Amino acid sequence: MCLQLPPVPGSVALPGFASVAAERDAWRVRTRQRQQALSPVLTAVPRIRGPVSAETFLDLFYAPGIPVVIEGLAAKWPAVRQWTTKKLARKVGSAEITYQGGRNSAPDFEIAKTRHTRTMPFDAYIEMVTSADTGNDAYITAYNNVANTVALQPLMGDFGPVPFLDERIGSIWIGPKGTFTPLHHDLNNNLLVQLMGTKRLFLLPPEETSKLANNDFVFSDVHDIMSDDKVAQYPEVLSARCYHVDIHPGDALFMPVGWWHQVEALSFSAMLTYHNFIWPNDAFRDFPPNR
């Protein structure tokens, strides 16, 4: 099992010593990174086999803010064992759903979510995204979750419990191969549970923020760390620690608050995201606004 040391607390900046405190904080980060690089087990996100108790999850991952893949956490859920695109279309039928459309032609699709909201019958949506190469152009995301509550109700019985979450069901994401969520961080802890298909994620620790051109809220101007053009524009990202994770049906990924990540579907994919942990998860309350 791979463990990563928790972040080192920052120095208290006294008047006239702010620059010294910042330099010493940077030194601490560099020193920790050099030491972690000595061990190959600290160069990847840890993976464990489910189930895992709430107490173990809290002590080893949630409290210290360490990402982890829990393999097989949802392996026995009906959604993982039984769903196909045809079964999804049959269960939900022609109920009208909302999704995010027109994304391919808009670089700010993740920021201007309202502008990209579209509606259509669910079975028609499944037909559209499975019969043509739509890529990132049409995606049911968490942003559509409230509007789709009634339409997707037939799917809600296909999920199981998680020992460290309350009984609420997470937000559902459904889309074709090629859907993409650009580089950003969340303001709370999240659990991603993969139901269908495979998703590829790149994760970067919070202390790499200074290298990621974070000028707008929780988004990085880098957008995609796998883009040669973007990396050429923001070369500092090349020196940032980055972890690659693939999650498969039944797997869950714990994404600690503040960790940068981008997500791409390698095949047709369905996923749930949860933030209803049984412990405090309200870091968003004092996040500094843009100035």
Short mmCIF file of the C-alpha atoms (twelve columns), coordinates in Angstrom:
data_MODEL
# 
_entry.id   MODEL 
# 
loop_
_atom_site.group_PDB 
_atom_site.id 
_atom_site.type_symbol 
_atom_site.label_atom_id 
_atom_site.label_alt_id 
_atom_site.label_comp_id 
_atom_site.label_asym_id 
_atom_site.label_seq_id 
_atom_site.Cartn_x 
_atom_site.Cartn_y 
_atom_site.Cartn_z 
_atom_site.pdbx_PDB_model_num 
ATOM 1   C CA . MET A 1   0.000   0.000  0.000   1 
ATOM 2   C CA . CYS A 2   1.338   3.376  -1.009  1 
ATOM 3   C CA . LEU A 3   0.993   6.277  1.376   1 
ATOM 4   C CA . GLN A 4   1.855   9.917  0.826   1 
ATOM 5   C CA . LEU A 5   2.818   12.204 3.661   1 
ATOM 6   C CA . PRO A 6   0.274   14.929 4.477   1 
ATOM 7   C CA . PRO A 7   1.084   18.501 3.436   1 
ATOM 8   C CA . VAL A 8   3.441   20.405 5.693   1 
ATOM 9   C CA . PRO A 9   1.660   23.289 7.475   1 
ATOM 10  C CA . GLY A 10  2.619   26.727 6.199   1 
ATOM 11  C CA . SER A 11  4.597   29.208 8.242   1 
ATOM 12  C CA . VAL A 12  2.903   32.099 9.991   1 
ATOM 13  C CA . ALA A 13  3.921   35.230 8.084   1 
ATOM 14  C CA . LEU A 14  4.890   38.070 10.429  1 
ATOM 15  C CA . PRO A 15  5.115   41.655 9.193   1 
ATOM 16  C CA . GLY A 16  8.250   42.095 7.094   1 
ATOM 17  C CA . PHE A 17  8.868   38.357 6.863   1 
ATOM 18  C CA . ALA A 18  6.275   37.307 4.269   1 
ATOM 19  C CA . SER A 19  8.833   36.626 1.536   1 
ATOM 20  C CA . VAL A 20  11.017  34.573 3.886   1 
ATOM 21  C CA . ALA A 21  8.022   32.521 5.011   1 
ATOM 22  C CA . ALA A 22  7.044   31.851 1.381   1 
ATOM 23  C CA . GLU A 23  10.574  30.782 0.507   1 
ATOM 24  C CA . ARG A 24  10.678  28.408 3.476   1 
ATOM 25  C CA . ASP A 25  7.299   26.931 2.558   1 
ATOM 26  C CA . ALA A 26  8.639   26.296 -0.951  1 
ATOM 27  C CA . TRP A 27  11.754  24.689 0.547   1 
ATOM 28  C CA . ARG A 28  9.609   22.321 2.620   1 
ATOM 29  C CA . VAL A 29  7.672   21.253 -0.466  1 
ATOM 30  C CA . ARG A 30  10.866  20.687 -2.488  1 
ATOM 31  C CA . THR A 31  12.462  18.710 0.323   1 
ATOM 32  C CA . ARG A 32  9.414   16.466 0.747   1 
ATOM 33  C CA . GLN A 33  9.207   15.875 -2.986  1 
ATOM 34  C CA . ARG A 34  12.888  14.915 -3.208  1 
ATOM 35  C CA . GLN A 35  12.494  12.423 -0.378  1 
ATOM 36  C CA . GLN A 36  9.314   10.924 -1.830  1 
ATOM 37  C CA . ALA A 37  11.050  10.465 -5.192  1 
ATOM 38  C CA . LEU A 38  13.484  8.035  -3.505  1 
ATOM 39  C CA . SER A 39  10.730  5.415  -3.226  1 
ATOM 40  C CA . PRO A 40  8.962   4.048  -6.305  1 
ATOM 41  C CA . VAL A 41  5.804   3.302  -4.296  1 
ATOM 42  C CA . LEU A 42  5.289   7.036  -3.807  1 
ATOM 43  C CA . THR A 43  5.092   7.708  -7.547  1 
ATOM 44  C CA . ALA A 44  1.558   6.369  -8.014  1 
ATOM 45  C CA . VAL A 45  -1.887  6.703  -6.449  1 
ATOM 46  C CA . PRO A 46  -2.344  3.753  -4.052  1 
ATOM 47  C CA . ARG A 47  -4.783  1.000  -4.970  1 
ATOM 48  C CA . ILE A 48  -6.524  -1.268 -2.463  1 
ATOM 49  C CA . ARG A 49  -9.161  -3.966 -2.790  1 
ATOM 50  C CA . GLY A 50  -12.609 -3.281 -1.362  1 
ATOM 51  C CA . PRO A 51  -14.419 -3.486 0.919   1 
ATOM 52  C CA . VAL A 52  -12.832 -1.000 3.305   1 
ATOM 53  C CA . SER A 53  -14.271 0.054  6.654   1 
ATOM 54  C CA . ALA A 54  -15.214 3.645  7.383   1 
ATOM 55  C CA . GLU A 55  -12.622 3.788  10.163  1 
ATOM 56  C CA . THR A 56  -9.789  2.606  7.916   1 
ATOM 57  C CA . PHE A 57  -10.814 4.940  5.114   1 
ATOM 58  C CA . LEU A 58  -10.957 7.906  7.501   1 
ATOM 59  C CA . ASP A 59  -7.567  7.246  9.104   1 
ATOM 60  C CA . LEU A 60  -5.551  6.352  5.999   1 
ATOM 61  C CA . PHE A 61  -7.107  8.510  3.279   1 
ATOM 62  C CA . TYR A 62  -9.886  10.957 4.163   1 
ATOM 63  C CA . ALA A 63  -8.276  12.718 7.105   1 
ATOM 64  C CA . PRO A 64  -4.763  13.035 5.578   1 
ATOM 65  C CA . GLY A 65  -6.177  13.892 2.132   1 
ATOM 66  C CA . ILE A 66  -4.577  11.039 0.176   1 
ATOM 67  C CA . PRO A 67  -6.208  9.862  -3.070  1 
ATOM 68  C CA . VAL A 68  -6.835  6.121  -3.403  1 
ATOM 69  C CA . VAL A 69  -8.424  3.722  -5.862  1 
ATOM 70  C CA . ILE A 70  -10.669 1.188  -4.126  1 
ATOM 71  C CA . GLU A 71  -10.863 -1.651 -6.616  1 
ATOM 72  C CA . GLY A 72  -14.143 -3.553 -6.726  1 
ATOM 73  C CA . LEU A 73  -15.988 -1.284 -4.293  1 
ATOM 74  C CA . ALA A 74  -19.113 -1.371 -6.483  1 
ATOM 75  C CA . ALA A 75  -18.460 -4.659 -8.285  1 
ATOM 76  C CA . LYS A 76  -21.684 -6.254 -7.043  1 
ATOM 77  C CA . TRP A 77  -23.982 -3.321 -7.822  1 
ATOM 78  C CA . PRO A 78  -26.646 -4.050 -10.481 1 
ATOM 79  C CA . ALA A 79  -25.447 -0.989 -12.404 1 
ATOM 80  C CA . VAL A 80  -21.985 -2.541 -12.779 1 
ATOM 81  C CA . ARG A 81  -23.140 -6.105 -13.401 1 
ATOM 82  C CA . GLN A 82  -26.127 -5.486 -15.673 1 
ATOM 83  C CA . TRP A 83  -26.019 -2.125 -17.451 1 
ATOM 84  C CA . THR A 84  -25.521 -1.899 -21.208 1 
ATOM 85  C CA . THR A 85  -26.398 1.044  -23.436 1 
ATOM 86  C CA . LYS A 86  -29.496 -0.813 -24.652 1 
ATOM 87  C CA . LYS A 87  -30.634 -1.573 -21.097 1 
ATOM 88  C CA . LEU A 88  -30.127 2.043  -20.097 1 
ATOM 89  C CA . ALA A 89  -32.233 3.262  -23.012 1 
ATOM 90  C CA . ARG A 90  -34.926 0.698  -22.216 1 
ATOM 91  C CA . LYS A 91  -35.061 1.486  -18.470 1 
ATOM 92  C CA . VAL A 92  -35.354 5.264  -18.885 1 
ATOM 93  C CA . GLY A 93  -37.118 5.306  -22.241 1 
ATOM 94  C CA . SER A 94  -38.088 8.587  -23.875 1 
ATOM 95  C CA . ALA A 95  -38.146 10.663 -20.681 1 
ATOM 96  C CA . GLU A 96  -36.678 14.089 -21.429 1 
ATOM 97  C CA . ILE A 97  -33.235 14.731 -19.972 1 
ATOM 98  C CA . THR A 98  -30.796 17.630 -20.036 1 
ATOM 99  C CA . TYR A 99  -27.178 17.288 -21.087 1 
ATOM 100 C CA . GLN A 100 -24.198 19.467 -21.975 1 
ATOM 101 C CA . GLY A 101 -24.019 19.952 -25.741 1 
ATOM 102 C CA . GLY A 102 -22.042 21.931 -28.283 1 
ATOM 103 C CA . ARG A 103 -18.822 21.463 -26.306 1 
ATOM 104 C CA . ASN A 104 -16.455 20.642 -29.162 1 
ATOM 105 C CA . SER A 105 -16.566 24.156 -30.595 1 
ATOM 106 C CA . ALA A 106 -16.270 26.065 -27.294 1 
ATOM 107 C CA . PRO A 107 -13.026 26.146 -25.289 1 
ATOM 108 C CA . ASP A 108 -14.881 27.508 -22.236 1 
ATOM 109 C CA . PHE A 109 -17.524 24.748 -22.146 1 
ATOM 110 C CA . GLU A 110 -16.718 23.868 -18.535 1 
ATOM 111 C CA . ILE A 111 -17.110 27.447 -17.309 1 
ATOM 112 C CA . ALA A 112 -20.156 28.454 -19.396 1 
ATOM 113 C CA . LYS A 113 -22.235 25.415 -18.437 1 
ATOM 114 C CA . THR A 114 -25.626 27.119 -18.674 1 
ATOM 115 C CA . ARG A 115 -24.971 28.116 -22.283 1 
ATOM 116 C CA . HIS A 116 -24.377 24.479 -23.194 1 
ATOM 117 C CA . THR A 117 -27.518 22.994 -21.648 1 
ATOM 118 C CA . ARG A 118 -29.582 20.976 -24.136 1 
ATOM 119 C CA . THR A 119 -32.646 18.726 -23.836 1 
ATOM 120 C CA . MET A 120 -33.794 15.586 -25.635 1 
ATOM 121 C CA . PRO A 121 -35.378 12.176 -24.876 1 
ATOM 122 C CA . PHE A 122 -32.949 9.897  -23.047 1 
ATOM 123 C CA . ASP A 123 -33.221 7.010  -25.517 1 
ATOM 124 C CA . ALA A 124 -32.529 9.451  -28.352 1 
ATOM 125 C CA . TYR A 125 -29.479 10.721 -26.462 1 
ATOM 126 C CA . ILE A 126 -28.129 7.171  -26.082 1 
ATOM 127 C CA . GLU A 127 -28.731 6.540  -29.784 1 
ATOM 128 C CA . MET A 128 -26.959 9.779  -30.716 1 
ATOM 129 C CA . VAL A 129 -23.808 9.159  -28.682 1 
ATOM 130 C CA . THR A 130 -23.463 5.471  -29.578 1 
ATOM 131 C CA . SER A 131 -24.164 5.657  -33.302 1 
ATOM 132 C CA . ALA A 132 -21.678 8.428  -34.164 1 
ATOM 133 C CA . ASP A 133 -18.333 9.746  -32.978 1 
ATOM 134 C CA . THR A 134 -19.651 12.678 -30.923 1 
ATOM 135 C CA . GLY A 135 -16.614 12.785 -28.623 1 
ATOM 136 C CA . ASN A 136 -16.872 15.567 -26.081 1 
ATOM 137 C CA . ASP A 137 -19.850 17.233 -27.753 1 
ATOM 138 C CA . ALA A 138 -22.685 15.659 -25.728 1 
ATOM 139 C CA . TYR A 139 -22.352 14.692 -22.076 1 
ATOM 140 C CA . ILE A 140 -24.753 14.187 -19.155 1 
ATOM 141 C CA . THR A 141 -22.819 15.704 -16.234 1 
ATOM 142 C CA . ALA A 142 -23.328 16.505 -12.559 1 
ATOM 143 C CA . TYR A 143 -24.447 19.974 -13.636 1 
ATOM 144 C CA . ASN A 144 -27.564 18.324 -15.116 1 
ATOM 145 C CA . ASN A 145 -28.238 16.206 -12.036 1 
ATOM 146 C CA . VAL A 146 -31.094 18.176 -10.457 1 
ATOM 147 C CA . ALA A 147 -32.932 18.620 -13.756 1 
ATOM 148 C CA . ASN A 148 -32.642 14.885 -14.473 1 
ATOM 149 C CA . THR A 149 -33.771 13.616 -11.065 1 
ATOM 150 C CA . VAL A 150 -37.233 12.502 -12.209 1 
ATOM 151 C CA . ALA A 151 -36.222 11.225 -15.644 1 
ATOM 152 C CA . LEU A 152 -33.392 9.035  -14.320 1 
ATOM 153 C CA . GLN A 153 -35.345 7.707  -11.337 1 
ATOM 154 C CA . PRO A 154 -35.604 4.205  -12.897 1 
ATOM 155 C CA . LEU A 155 -31.823 3.871  -12.499 1 
ATOM 156 C CA . MET A 156 -31.681 4.734  -8.811  1 
ATOM 157 C CA . GLY A 157 -32.304 1.204  -7.549  1 
ATOM 158 C CA . ASP A 158 -29.196 -0.125 -9.277  1 
ATOM 159 C CA . PHE A 159 -26.665 1.351  -6.826  1 
ATOM 160 C CA . GLY A 160 -25.448 -0.018 -3.506  1 
ATOM 161 C CA . PRO A 161 -24.343 1.433  -0.161  1 
ATOM 162 C CA . VAL A 162 -20.865 2.728  0.691   1 
ATOM 163 C CA . PRO A 163 -19.861 2.519  4.372   1 
ATOM 164 C CA . PHE A 164 -18.420 6.037  4.544   1 
ATOM 165 C CA . LEU A 165 -21.284 7.822  2.727   1 
ATOM 166 C CA . ASP A 166 -24.789 8.664  3.878   1 
ATOM 167 C CA . GLU A 167 -27.809 7.270  1.993   1 
ATOM 168 C CA . ARG A 168 -28.052 9.977  -0.671  1 
ATOM 169 C CA . ILE A 169 -27.268 8.952  -4.235  1 
ATOM 170 C CA . GLY A 170 -24.499 10.724 -6.104  1 
ATOM 171 C CA . SER A 171 -24.579 12.688 -9.339  1 
ATOM 172 C CA . ILE A 172 -24.618 10.643 -12.529 1 
ATOM 173 C CA . TRP A 173 -22.382 11.201 -15.550 1 
ATOM 174 C CA . ILE A 174 -23.198 9.412  -18.824 1 
ATOM 175 C CA . GLY A 175 -21.426 9.974  -22.105 1 
ATOM 176 C CA . PRO A 176 -19.522 8.511  -25.044 1 
ATOM 177 C CA . LYS A 177 -15.855 7.871  -25.598 1 
ATOM 178 C CA . GLY A 178 -13.954 11.148 -25.690 1 
ATOM 179 C CA . THR A 179 -15.870 13.177 -23.116 1 
ATOM 180 C CA . PHE A 180 -13.415 15.382 -21.284 1 
ATOM 181 C CA . THR A 181 -13.373 17.423 -18.095 1 
ATOM 182 C CA . PRO A 182 -10.465 19.902 -18.129 1 
ATOM 183 C CA . LEU A 183 -7.922  20.473 -15.381 1 
ATOM 184 C CA . HIS A 184 -9.521  21.829 -12.200 1 
ATOM 185 C CA . HIS A 185 -9.885  21.128 -8.506  1 
ATOM 186 C CA . ASP A 186 -13.015 20.724 -6.396  1 
ATOM 187 C CA . LEU A 187 -13.991 22.537 -3.210  1 
ATOM 188 C CA . ASN A 188 -14.912 19.369 -1.360  1 
ATOM 189 C CA . ASN A 189 -13.841 15.752 -1.156  1 
ATOM 190 C CA . ASN A 190 -15.304 13.497 -3.846  1 
ATOM 191 C CA . LEU A 191 -15.741 9.792  -4.467  1 
ATOM 192 C CA . LEU A 192 -15.924 8.752  -8.127  1 
ATOM 193 C CA . VAL A 193 -17.572 5.365  -8.701  1 
ATOM 194 C CA . GLN A 194 -17.181 3.904  -12.195 1 
ATOM 195 C CA . LEU A 195 -20.223 1.957  -13.412 1 
ATOM 196 C CA . MET A 196 -19.573 1.403  -17.135 1 
ATOM 197 C CA . GLY A 197 -16.496 1.840  -19.310 1 
ATOM 198 C CA . THR A 198 -13.088 3.208  -18.387 1 
ATOM 199 C CA . LYS A 199 -12.003 6.710  -17.460 1 
ATOM 200 C CA . ARG A 200 -8.476  8.067  -17.433 1 
ATOM 201 C CA . LEU A 201 -7.523  10.723 -14.916 1 
ATOM 202 C CA . PHE A 202 -4.425  12.793 -14.309 1 
ATOM 203 C CA . LEU A 203 -4.039  14.024 -10.718 1 
ATOM 204 C CA . LEU A 204 -1.738  16.708 -9.340  1 
ATOM 205 C CA . PRO A 205 -1.297  17.543 -5.628  1 
ATOM 206 C CA . PRO A 206 -2.476  20.919 -4.276  1 
ATOM 207 C CA . GLU A 207 1.096   22.092 -3.725  1 
ATOM 208 C CA . GLU A 208 1.618   22.095 -7.515  1 
ATOM 209 C CA . THR A 209 -0.908  24.926 -7.917  1 
ATOM 210 C CA . SER A 210 1.724   27.589 -8.599  1 
ATOM 211 C CA . LYS A 211 2.720   25.713 -11.780 1 
ATOM 212 C CA . LEU A 212 -0.805  25.375 -13.163 1 
ATOM 213 C CA . ALA A 213 -1.838  28.912 -14.171 1 
ATOM 214 C CA . ASN A 214 -4.779  29.048 -11.769 1 
ATOM 215 C CA . ASN A 215 -6.245  32.453 -12.634 1 
ATOM 216 C CA . ASP A 216 -9.980  31.736 -12.673 1 
ATOM 217 C CA . PHE A 217 -11.705 30.213 -9.641  1 
ATOM 218 C CA . VAL A 218 -10.896 26.449 -9.534  1 
ATOM 219 C CA . PHE A 219 -9.804  26.137 -13.167 1 
ATOM 220 C CA . SER A 220 -6.349  25.914 -14.709 1 
ATOM 221 C CA . ASP A 221 -5.527  27.799 -17.890 1 
ATOM 222 C CA . VAL A 222 -3.452  24.762 -18.849 1 
ATOM 223 C CA . HIS A 223 -6.790  23.002 -19.509 1 
ATOM 224 C CA . ASP A 224 -5.183  19.761 -20.697 1 
ATOM 225 C CA . ILE A 225 -1.755  18.683 -19.480 1 
ATOM 226 C CA . MET A 226 -1.557  16.200 -22.370 1 
ATOM 227 C CA . SER A 227 -1.826  18.948 -24.972 1 
ATOM 228 C CA . ASP A 228 1.512   19.815 -26.557 1 
ATOM 229 C CA . ASP A 229 0.261   23.310 -27.397 1 
ATOM 230 C CA . LYS A 230 -0.861  24.005 -23.829 1 
ATOM 231 C CA . VAL A 231 2.333   22.639 -22.314 1 
ATOM 232 C CA . ALA A 232 4.366   24.811 -24.668 1 
ATOM 233 C CA . GLN A 233 2.312   27.796 -23.522 1 
ATOM 234 C CA . TYR A 234 2.663   26.911 -19.823 1 
ATOM 235 C CA . PRO A 235 6.008   25.042 -19.564 1 
ATOM 236 C CA . GLU A 236 6.055   25.163 -15.755 1 
ATOM 237 C CA . VAL A 237 3.569   22.300 -15.748 1 
ATOM 238 C CA . LEU A 238 6.348   19.996 -16.962 1 
ATOM 239 C CA . SER A 239 7.982   20.166 -13.522 1 
ATOM 240 C CA . ALA A 240 4.751   19.387 -11.635 1 
ATOM 241 C CA . ARG A 241 4.175   15.987 -10.064 1 
ATOM 242 C CA . CYS A 242 1.411   14.222 -11.950 1 
ATOM 243 C CA . TYR A 243 -0.251  10.853 -11.318 1 
ATOM 244 C CA . HIS A 244 -2.028  8.794  -13.990 1 
ATOM 245 C CA . VAL A 245 -5.030  6.673  -12.935 1 
ATOM 246 C CA . ASP A 246 -7.426  4.499  -14.962 1 
ATOM 247 C CA . ILE A 247 -10.646 3.433  -13.244 1 
ATOM 248 C CA . HIS A 248 -12.728 0.510  -14.489 1 
ATOM 249 C CA . PRO A 249 -16.289 -0.697 -13.771 1 
ATOM 250 C CA . GLY A 250 -16.709 -1.318 -10.056 1 
ATOM 251 C CA . ASP A 251 -13.716 0.819  -9.068  1 
ATOM 252 C CA . ALA A 252 -13.957 3.940  -6.911  1 
ATOM 253 C CA . LEU A 253 -11.478 6.806  -6.746  1 
ATOM 254 C CA . PHE A 254 -11.284 9.058  -3.710  1 
ATOM 255 C CA . MET A 255 -10.397 12.593 -4.838  1 
ATOM 256 C CA . PRO A 256 -9.347  14.734 -1.862  1 
ATOM 257 C CA . VAL A 257 -10.360 18.380 -1.781  1 
ATOM 258 C CA . GLY A 258 -7.899  20.640 -3.582  1 
ATOM 259 C CA . TRP A 259 -6.327  17.938 -5.762  1 
ATOM 260 C CA . TRP A 260 -6.116  18.987 -9.412  1 
ATOM 261 C CA . HIS A 261 -7.504  16.533 -11.950 1 
ATOM 262 C CA . GLN A 262 -8.675  16.125 -15.530 1 
ATOM 263 C CA . VAL A 263 -10.849 13.277 -16.779 1 
ATOM 264 C CA . GLU A 264 -11.270 11.590 -20.161 1 
ATOM 265 C CA . ALA A 265 -13.574 8.701  -21.101 1 
ATOM 266 C CA . LEU A 266 -11.738 5.952  -22.992 1 
ATOM 267 C CA . SER A 267 -15.046 4.304  -23.911 1 
ATOM 268 C CA . PHE A 268 -18.773 4.846  -23.375 1 
ATOM 269 C CA . SER A 269 -18.931 5.594  -19.682 1 
ATOM 270 C CA . ALA A 270 -21.296 5.925  -16.755 1 
ATOM 271 C CA . MET A 271 -20.070 7.184  -13.395 1 
ATOM 272 C CA . LEU A 272 -21.398 8.483  -10.081 1 
ATOM 273 C CA . THR A 273 -19.755 11.232 -8.045  1 
ATOM 274 C CA . TYR A 274 -20.466 11.536 -4.330  1 
ATOM 275 C CA . HIS A 275 -19.563 14.218 -1.794  1 
ATOM 276 C CA . ASN A 276 -21.962 13.156 0.982   1 
ATOM 277 C CA . PHE A 277 -19.352 11.684 3.327   1 
ATOM 278 C CA . ILE A 278 -20.275 10.991 6.932   1 
ATOM 279 C CA . TRP A 279 -17.557 13.421 8.085   1 
ATOM 280 C CA . PRO A 280 -17.305 17.203 7.587   1 
ATOM 281 C CA . ASN A 281 -16.873 18.116 3.912   1 
ATOM 282 C CA . ASP A 282 -17.457 21.849 3.711   1 
ATOM 283 C CA . ALA A 283 -14.121 23.375 2.669   1 
ATOM 284 C CA . PHE A 284 -16.023 25.421 0.067   1 
ATOM 285 C CA . ARG A 285 -17.379 27.677 2.813   1 
ATOM 286 C CA . ASP A 286 -14.178 29.716 3.233   1 
ATOM 287 C CA . PHE A 287 -12.624 29.381 -0.227  1 
ATOM 288 C CA . PRO A 288 -11.232 32.836 -1.152  1 
ATOM 289 C CA . PRO A 289 -13.209 34.431 -4.025  1 
ATOM 290 C CA . ASN A 290 -11.657 35.910 -7.167  1 
ATOM 291 C CA . ARG A 291 -10.369 39.438 -6.663  1 
# 
